[in-house]
Amino acid sequence: MGKKRTKKAKPGKRDAEWAKAKRLCRLSAEDVRMAKELGFSPRALMKNIPSGSQPWKAPVKIWIRDLYAQKQEKAARKKHSRDVPF
């Protein structure tokens, strides 16, 4: 049997994109880890940097942390609902 070939981005290029997103969005390594876990691409983060005319928009760093917290709460509720017997 033949091996399946999957298309992968070049590691160097992807790392460079994450480094650029980290710098532009002022993210820490922990913020980058959370963004990757949430399934964001570096380009998606850079596109969501608020401009001066968007005062209602949270900075990317805070936005990622809020989304990650919501994901963790949802997972905890789901786990808790499975643990409770009827």
Residue frames relative to the residue before (quaternion, step in Angstrom):
aa qw qx qy qz dx dy dz
M 1.0000 0.0000 0.0000 0.0000 0.00 0.00 0.00
G 0.4164 -0.7133 0.5136 0.2327 3.52 -1.06 0.81
K 0.4806 -0.6496 0.5068 0.3003 3.51 -1.22 0.49
K 0.4335 -0.6776 0.5266 0.2750 3.53 -1.07 0.73
R 0.2531 -0.7457 0.5954 0.1594 3.51 -1.01 0.79
T 0.1333 -0.7843 0.6020 0.0678 3.51 -0.87 0.94
K 0.4595 -0.6688 0.5127 0.2806 3.50 -1.13 0.72
K 0.0057 0.7900 -0.6122 0.0318 3.55 -0.79 1.00
A 0.4947 -0.6216 0.5111 0.3281 3.52 -1.15 0.63
K 0.5555 -0.5952 0.4491 0.3680 3.54 -1.09 0.63
P 0.5282 -0.6661 0.4178 0.3207 3.60 -0.78 0.97
G 0.6533 0.5291 -0.3217 0.4355 3.60 0.94 -0.80
K 0.6691 0.4974 -0.3000 0.4636 3.55 0.96 -0.87
R 0.6701 0.4991 -0.3005 0.4599 3.58 0.90 -0.91
D 0.6406 0.5192 -0.3225 0.4649 3.58 1.00 -0.81
A 0.6387 0.5212 -0.3229 0.4649 3.57 1.02 -0.79
E 0.6418 0.5154 -0.3245 0.4660 3.60 1.02 -0.78
W 0.6601 0.4929 -0.3125 0.4729 3.60 0.96 -0.82
A 0.6289 0.5265 -0.3366 0.4626 3.60 1.03 -0.73
K 0.6475 0.5092 -0.3133 0.4726 3.58 1.01 -0.82
A 0.6557 0.5013 -0.3086 0.4728 3.60 0.94 -0.88
K 0.6316 0.5391 -0.3276 0.4507 3.57 1.00 -0.83
R 0.6839 0.4825 -0.2789 0.4708 3.57 0.96 -0.88
L 0.7104 0.4727 -0.2687 0.4470 3.59 0.80 -1.01
C 0.7475 0.3876 -0.2053 0.4988 3.58 1.00 -0.84
R 0.3690 -0.7563 0.4599 0.2836 3.57 1.34 -0.04
L 0.2927 0.7768 -0.4931 0.2606 3.54 0.86 1.05
S 0.3887 -0.6689 0.5755 0.2652 3.53 -1.25 0.50
A 0.6861 -0.4500 0.3527 0.4498 3.58 -1.27 0.10
E 0.6299 0.5337 -0.3253 0.4610 3.59 1.06 -0.75
D 0.6420 0.5154 -0.3212 0.4680 3.61 1.01 -0.79
V 0.6350 0.5190 -0.3238 0.4718 3.58 1.03 -0.80
R 0.6333 0.5288 -0.3299 0.4588 3.60 0.99 -0.83
M 0.6561 0.5063 -0.3081 0.4672 3.58 0.95 -0.90
A 0.6522 0.5189 -0.3146 0.4543 3.59 0.94 -0.88
K 0.6498 0.5023 -0.3159 0.4750 3.58 0.97 -0.81
E 0.6536 0.5143 -0.3092 0.4612 3.58 0.99 -0.84
L 0.6661 0.4839 -0.2932 0.4860 3.57 1.12 -0.66
G 0.5310 -0.6675 0.3813 0.3565 3.58 1.28 -0.20
F 0.4194 0.7087 -0.4711 0.3163 3.58 1.20 0.36
S 0.3235 -0.6862 0.6072 0.2362 3.52 -1.25 0.50
P 0.6390 -0.5271 0.3699 0.4208 3.60 -1.14 0.40
R 0.6372 0.5427 -0.3287 0.4374 3.57 1.01 -0.77
A 0.6287 0.5383 -0.3342 0.4508 3.60 1.01 -0.77
L 0.6469 0.5119 -0.3214 0.4650 3.57 1.01 -0.76
M 0.6753 0.4985 -0.2967 0.4554 3.56 0.92 -0.91
K 0.6363 0.5291 -0.3283 0.4553 3.59 1.10 -0.65
N 0.7201 0.4490 -0.2452 0.4687 3.60 1.15 -0.52
I 0.3619 0.6966 -0.5259 0.3273 3.58 1.17 0.45
P 0.3919 -0.7424 0.4837 0.2478 3.63 -0.63 1.04
S 0.3318 -0.7201 0.5713 0.2120 3.55 -1.05 0.78
G 0.7158 -0.4557 0.3123 0.4271 3.55 -1.27 0.12
S 0.6863 0.4724 -0.2850 0.4740 3.58 1.14 -0.57
Q 0.6726 0.4500 -0.2916 0.5100 3.61 1.28 0.15
P 0.0044 0.8530 -0.5218 0.0110 3.61 0.55 1.10
W 0.6068 0.5724 -0.3534 0.4234 3.60 1.19 -0.40
K 0.6196 0.5715 -0.3339 0.4218 3.57 1.20 -0.50
A 0.3909 -0.7109 0.5352 0.2353 3.58 -0.89 0.94
P 0.5798 -0.5517 0.4481 0.3982 3.59 -1.15 0.47
V 0.6567 -0.5453 0.3494 0.3865 3.56 -1.13 0.69
K 0.6203 0.5637 -0.3420 0.4249 3.60 0.96 -0.84
I 0.6986 0.4526 -0.2651 0.4866 3.59 0.86 -0.96
W 0.6196 0.5618 -0.3252 0.4411 3.57 1.04 -0.84
I 0.6606 0.4970 -0.3030 0.4741 3.59 0.92 -0.91
R 0.6722 0.5029 -0.3054 0.4494 3.58 0.88 -0.92
D 0.6391 0.5183 -0.3249 0.4662 3.60 1.03 -0.76
L 0.6671 0.4946 -0.3010 0.4688 3.59 0.91 -0.91
Y 0.6483 0.5173 -0.3178 0.4595 3.57 0.99 -0.82
A 0.6401 0.5190 -0.3192 0.4680 3.58 1.00 -0.83
Q 0.6420 0.5156 -0.3216 0.4675 3.58 0.99 -0.84
K 0.6432 0.5226 -0.3205 0.4588 3.58 0.99 -0.84
Q 0.6646 0.5051 -0.3017 0.4607 3.58 0.96 -0.87
E 0.6417 0.5145 -0.3203 0.4700 3.60 1.00 -0.80
K 0.6534 0.5147 -0.3102 0.4603 3.56 0.95 -0.87
A 0.6512 0.5092 -0.3074 0.4713 3.58 0.98 -0.84
A 0.6494 0.5134 -0.3167 0.4629 3.59 1.00 -0.82
R 0.6469 0.5072 -0.3211 0.4703 3.60 0.97 -0.83
K 0.6541 0.5170 -0.3129 0.4549 3.56 0.96 -0.89
K 0.6580 0.4980 -0.3044 0.4758 3.57 0.97 -0.87
H 0.6579 0.5153 -0.3086 0.4543 3.57 0.94 -0.87
S 0.6613 0.5071 -0.3169 0.4529 3.60 0.95 -0.78
R 0.6386 0.5058 -0.3255 0.4799 3.60 1.14 -0.54
D 0.6719 0.5225 -0.2904 0.4374 3.58 1.08 -0.73
V 0.6430 0.5294 -0.3253 0.4477 3.58 1.13 -0.59
P 0.2929 -0.7679 0.5400 0.1814 3.62 -0.60 1.10
F 0.4638 -0.6828 0.4955 0.2707 3.55 -1.18 0.54
